Amino acid sequence: MMCKELENSELNPADKAPQYDLDQMIKEMTPDTFPDIVDWGEPVGQELH
């Protein structure tokens, strides 16, 4: 059972989700913001190469 406050509300979390622009994010990248390379080691199963 919902509480009365939420029952008639227009609550929609997707409306408040941040909007990202991939092109803008890429433009703002600098060598300092590149992620570190991770060495996951040798394949241990049926991984694709």
Protein Blocks (a to p, Z undefined) as FASTA:
>chain_A
ZZfklmmmccdfklmpccddfklmmmmpcfklpccdddebjafblccZZ
